[in-house]
Amino acid sequence: MKKLLRNAAWLFAFCGLAVSAYAQTCNDPITITTNTPLQENFNSYSASSSNSSIGGTELPPCWGSIVQSTTDYRPHIVTSSAYSYVSGFSSNYALMMCGSSTYGGSPTYLVLPGVTNDLATLKMSFQYKREENPTFQLGYLTSPTDGSTFQVIKNLTSTSGTEAIKFADLNISTTGTVYLAFKMAYSSSYYGAGVDDIVLEIAPDCPAPTNLTVTPFESIPNNPNKFSCYFSWTDATNAGSYKYAWVPQGSTVDWSSSSQTTSVGQNAVTPLDPQTSYDLYVMIDNCTTGGGVVAVAGPLTITTPCLPSPLPYTEDFEQMDATTSTYMYGGTISNTYFPDCWTIVPNSYTSYGSTYDCTPHVYSTNGNKCLIIGSGNSSISGIAALPPISGSLADMQILFTDKRYSTTGTLYLGYYANGTFTSLTTVTDGSADWTERSYNLGDLTGIANAPAGAQIAFKFSYSSNSSSYYALIDDITVQRAPDCPAPTDLSVTPFEPYTY
C-alpha cells in the first residue's frame, strides 16, 4: 500500500444531499495473494470509548467512509466497552458504525481498501453485532466516494454472527478495482453496528476438512511414558487423500517434512509426550481443482495428561505459587495457582452484576501454603482432584489435614472420573484448627465402582452461592494401605518406682 494520502475528503451529490467521504486512502489498490491476505482486528490502533467522538484512530490506513456528518458519528475504532454492539468480540477493539437522527437515517458506508482481484476468487470472514433495527449490509463499491455505486452482497439480519463468505458461492464476480464496504442506515445514533476480525483472502479451490476431533488419550503398550490418540475429520468433497500434522502448540507446520499422508479420515497421532499441548492440522492433498489452492483446517489444540504418579504421593503445596485471596472478585483465578497435574473444576457465580471466582487454588495464609476449596456456585461446588496415581484406589490410604472457616458447608472425600465427582465419605467435624485425617479407601462404600483412571478428589459444598465458606487442605500423603492395621488406643499406666 503505497502513496498514502491522509484525511482526503470529497464532496459530491448523493440523493440530493451533500455527502462527505473521509478516508486515509491509497492511490494504489492492493492485490490479495495466498501469502498476503488483508487481516484487521483493529488492536494495533488507539481507540475511542465513545460512539460519537473520534477519540483515537478514526480508521486504519487505506480504509475510508462515506457519511453525512463532517463532525461526529463517523465510523471509527472503539474499545469493546464503548457500546453494547461492539462488546463481546474476540479482540479488544472493533470498528463501530452509528445511525444518524440529524440526517434522517441516511446511509453510512465503511469502505475497505480497494482490491484488484475478481471477488469470485476471494473469501471474506468477519464478526459483527448490530442493534435490532438498523439496516446492515455487506457489499462493494466501484467508487470509494460514491455510495450510489454500492452493490449488495449479503443482508446481515442477525443481531450478531460470524460470517465466512466465499463470493463465488453467491455468484459475485467483478472486474477492475472494487471496494468492499459495510452499509448501515437508521434514524437514531443510539442504534448501530460493529465489525471485527476481518479477513479477506484467496478462496481455496479445495476446502478445509471439518469436524476435527480426537479420541481419548491412551498409553502406548510398549512405551508407557508416551501417549497416543486418533485424529479424525470429515470432508464433504471426499478427496480421499489428505495430509495431517501435529506440532507443539504455537509452532509452524513444515508440510514437506512434518506431515503424514493418508487416504482415510481417522489416523493415529503418536507418540505424544505427557503434559504437553499440541496443535493438529489437516488438509486435502494433491488438490487439482482450479489453481490448486488448499485450505488448512486447524489448529485443533490438545493437551496430553500427566503420567500416573507412583506411591507414595505427597503434596504440601509449599513449592507452588500462591495467592492470599480466598476468591477473585470481578476476575478469574490464574491457573498458575493450580497444583500441577491436578484436575481443578472452574467455579464462579455472578451476584448483582459482579463475578466471584471461587475455583480451588493454592492459598497462602500466615506463611503457610495449602489448597483452598470454596463453595462458590452451589450448582457446581468446589472440586479438586489429585493427579492420577498408579494402582487401584481400593489399595490406597490417604492422609491429610484440613481446617474450616466455620462449620458451615460440607467437605467430601471421593473420586473424580469422566467429569463427575462421586462421594465416598463426609469429612466430619469441621474445625477452625488443623485436624489430621486418615482414610483407607478400600474400607469406604462405593470404592469398588471407581473406574480405571479415577482420581482421588475433594468436594466442598454449601446450599447457596457464597464466597464466604471454604475448607483448607494440606500435607496430603497417598500411600499403600497397610495390610495389618496399626494398634489403637495406646496408653500407659502411671509411673512407679522400679524395684530390683
HELIX and SHEET records of a PDB file:
HELIX    1   1 SER A   84  VAL A   86  5                                   3    
HELIX    2   2 LEU A  119  THR A  121  5                                   3    
HELIX    3   3 GLY A  147  THR A  149  5                                   3    
HELIX    4   4 PHE A  167  LEU A  170  5                                   4    
HELIX    5   5 ASN A  335  TYR A  337  5                                   3    
HELIX    6   6 LEU A  393  ASP A  395  5                                   3    
HELIX    7   7 LEU A  441  ASP A  443  5                                   3    
HELIX    8   8 ILE A  447  ASN A  449  5                                   3    
SHEET    1   A 7 LEU A   4  PHE A  14  0                                        
SHEET    2   A 7 LEU A  17  CYS A  26 -1                                        
SHEET    3   A 7 GLY A  64  VAL A  67 -1                                        
SHEET    4   A 7 THR A 108  VAL A 111 -1                                        
SHEET    5   A 7 TYR A 179  ALA A 185 -1                                        
SHEET    6   A 7 THR A 135  LEU A 141 -1                                        
SHEET    7   A 7 GLN A 151  ASN A 155 -1                                        
SHEET    1   B 4 LEU A  38  GLU A  40  0                                        
SHEET    2   B 4 GLY A 192  ILE A 202 -1                                        
SHEET    3   B 4 TYR A  93  CYS A  98 -1                                        
SHEET    4   B 4 HIS A  76  THR A  79 -1                                        
SHEET    1   C 4 LEU A  38  GLU A  40  0                                        
SHEET    2   C 4 GLY A 192  ILE A 202 -1                                        
SHEET    3   C 4 LEU A 122  ARG A 130 -1                                        
SHEET    4   C 4 SER A 160  LYS A 166 -1                                        
SHEET    1   D 3 THR A 210  VAL A 214  0                                        
SHEET    2   D 3 ASN A 223  THR A 234 -1                                        
SHEET    3   D 3 GLU A 218  ILE A 220 -1                                        
SHEET    1   E 3 THR A 210  VAL A 214  0                                        
SHEET    2   E 3 ASN A 223  THR A 234 -1                                        
SHEET    3   E 3 GLN A 266  LEU A 272 -1                                        
SHEET    1   F 4 SER A 259  THR A 262  0                                        
SHEET    2   F 4 TYR A 242  PRO A 248 -1                                        
SHEET    3   F 4 SER A 277  ILE A 284 -1                                        
SHEET    4   F 4 ALA A 297  THR A 303 -1                                        
SHEET    1   G 4 TYR A 313  GLU A 315  0                                        
SHEET    2   G 4 SER A 466  ARG A 480 -1                                        
SHEET    3   G 4 ASN A 368  GLY A 376 -1                                        
SHEET    4   G 4 HIS A 361  THR A 365 -1                                        
SHEET    1   H 4 TYR A 313  GLU A 315  0                                        
SHEET    2   H 4 SER A 466  ARG A 480 -1                                        
SHEET    3   H 4 MET A 396  ARG A 404 -1                                        
SHEET    4   H 4 THR A 435  ASN A 440 -1                                        
SHEET    1   I 3 MET A 328  TYR A 329  0                                        
SHEET    2   I 3 SER A 354  ASP A 357 -1                                        
SHEET    3   I 3 SER A 348  SER A 351 -1                                        
SHEET    1   J 5 THR A 343  ILE A 344  0                                        
SHEET    2   J 5 GLY A 382  ALA A 385 -1                                        
SHEET    3   J 5 GLN A 455  SER A 461 -1                                        
SHEET    4   J 5 THR A 410  ALA A 417 -1                                        
SHEET    5   J 5 THR A 420  VAL A 427 -1                                        
END                                                                             
